[in-house]
Amino acid sequence: MSISDLFDSGFQKRNQDHFASIVRVAMSDGVITDEEKAFLDRLAHNLDISENDYKEILKDYRAHPINPPVDYDRRLERLFDLSRMVYADHIKEIDQVVLLEKLSIGLGFKSENAKYVVDKALKLVDQGADVDTFVDEIKNMNR
């Protein structure tokens, strides 16, 4: 096995674990809504999750470890990516907020702050903020 095979399989495994973590969050209320399903479909495509892996993860998402980023900047970057995907999917306003709040909690943000963080995240994405501006604005939103 070449080093590139090891890297590719490790990268793919992290993507699968990340996707499974998001499925776990979506399933936290016991149901995946049509809007959440559309988001998961798009996310699977963006993370290069095969159709077979997608089905397996949906069936047994708990078999994958939850690995939220430990580094705060990485969590903000992942929130940026997820916010852009949710926004681009044109998920209905209330569903959009609820889904992103669940995902932000899954990323390690405190539940009592999730509503405020998501509101700010969606406003920044709507304004076309780049990742650096997004991270800076979220970090400094209470100042």
N, C-alpha and C positions, 0 to 999 in steps of 0.2 A: 504494500500500500504506500503510495507516495504521500509526501507532506501536504500536497494540495488536497488529496482525498481526505486526510485527517482534518484539515481546516474546513473543507466544505461540509463534512459530516458534523463537525462541532458547531458550525454556524447554523446548519439546518436544524440541529437538535435544539439550539437556543431559540430559534424562531418557533419551533413546535411547542416548546415549553412556554414561551411568551404567549402564543396563540391559545394554548390550553388554559393559561391563567386568565385570559380575557373571557374565554368560554365559561370558566368557573364563576367569574364575576357576573356574567350575563345570566347564569343559571342560579344565582343566589336567591332569586325569588321563585325558583322552581319552573320558570317558563322562559323560553326565548321567543320574544315577540317577532312579528314580521320585520319591523324596523331593525331589531337587533340581528336578525338572521341576515338581512341585507348588508349590514355593517360587517358581520363575520365573514360573509362571502367576499366582500371587498378586501378585508384584512388578510384573509387566507391567500388571496391572489397577490397582494402586495408583499407578503412574507414568503411567497413561493412555496406554499403548502400544497402538496399534491392532493388530488381529489380523494385518493385512498386514505392518506394521512388525515385529511379533513374529517372524513367519516369516522375514522378510528378515534380521533380526538373528541369528537362530539359524543361518541358512545362511551368513552372512558377517559374523560378529561382529568379526573382525579389521579390518574396514574402518573401525571406529569408534575414535577415540583413547581411550587410558586417561587419565582425568582424576581421580585421587584428590584429595580436598581437601588443599590445602597447609596450611591452618590446623589446628592440633591440635584446637581446640574443634569445628570442623566435622567432622573425622574422628570424634570421639567422638559427636557428634550423629547422624552417619550410622550409626555402629555401634549406637547406641541404637535407631534405627529398624529396622535389619536384625535386631537381637536380638529386638525385639518381634515382628517378622514371623515369624522362625524359631520363636520360642516359641509364637506364636498358631497356627502351622500344625501343632503337635503332632508335629513330625518326631521320629522315634525318637531317643532320647537320644544314642547314639553318632554317628548320622548328623547330628544337630543340631549336635553339637560340632565334627565334622569340617568340615561346611559352613561354620559360622560362623568357624572357624579360617582356612579358605581365604579367606573374604570379608574377614576382618580383615587378613590379609597383603596382599590386594588393595587395601585402604584405606591401606596404608603402615605398618602395625604390623610390628615385627620378628618374624620367624618364631620366634625363640627365646622371645618373650614372648606369642605368640598364644594358647597354651593357657591361660595365667594370666589374660589379659585376657578371653578368652571365658568362662572359668569364672566370673569375677567379674561379667561382663555378664549372663550368664544368671541368676545368683543375684539380681542387682539387679532384673531384669525380673520374676522370679518373686515378689519381695517387693513389686512394684508401684511401684518408684521412678519419680519423674518425671525429665524430661531433666536438670534442674539437679542433682538429687541424683546421678543416674547419672554425669554429667560429673565432678562433684566427687569421688565415690567412686573412679572409675577413675584420675583424676589423682593421688589420694592413697593408692592401694592399697599402696604400698611403704613408707609412713611408719608 
